[in-house]
Structure formats: C-alpha cells, structure tokens
Amino acid sequence: MLARIYKPAKTAMQSGKARTRDWVLEFEPATARVPDPLMGWTSSTDMNGQVRLEFETRDEAVAYAQSNGIAFQLFEPREHKLILKAYADNFSVDRKEPWTH
C-alpha cells in the first residue's frame, strides 16, 4: 500500500489557485480498474482509491504517513515562472516578432 504525497497543481479550467494550497495524501491503485459489462462504468475493488487526505503542511502529511506505517512517495511541487505581460507590449516598437494577422 503505497501513498503519494503531493501539492495539487492548478487545473486548466480555472485561473485562480483554489484547492492548491494544501498537501494531499492519496493511495496508489492496488488493482486495475475494469469496465462494467452492462453500463460501461469503470470500477475497482480497491477501497483505498477513495481515500484523499488533505494537510496544511508537507511535514504534517509525512508525519501522518510515518505514524501509521504507510509507505509513501513525496513529490515536491514545481515552482512556476511568473511572466509579467502588459497589453501595451503587443504594440511595442521593439517587438521580438512582427505583428501579423
């Protein structure tokens, strides 16, 4: 039973950083998901796939996993590079690429 501890990334469907501040502990799937023959929905017999624990800090998540004897992998978040842009840069005289339509 291996767990992943990570800080979730921002989804592509939002511009804000909601639900990306906390650290998450999730279990790796123990069995493959299989489609239901009647409905076509995927299901699994692994109940740990439904467990998702959130912690405020990385140290809290690691301490929880260690105190409960859970083997884990720790994934550090990648820092994103902030690119400051202004609308006026589209009309700058020293543009790197020519304006085309």
C-alpha positions, 0 to 999 in steps of 0.5 A: 500500500503505497501513498503519494504525497503531493501539492495539487497543481492548478487545473486548466479550467480555472485561473485562480489557485483554489484547492492548491494550497494544501498537501494531499495524501492519496493511495496508489491503485492496488488493482486495475480498474475494469469496465462494467459489462452492462453500463460501461462504468469503470470500477475497482475493488480497491477501497483505498482509491477513495481515500484523499487526505488533505494537510496544511503542511508537507511535514504534517502529511509525512508525519501522518504517513510515518505514524501509521506505517504507510509507505509513501512517495513525496513529490515536491511541487514545481515552482512556476515562472511568473511572466509579467505581460502588459497589453501595451507590449503587443504594440511595442516598437521593439517587438521580438516578432512582427505583428501579423494577422 
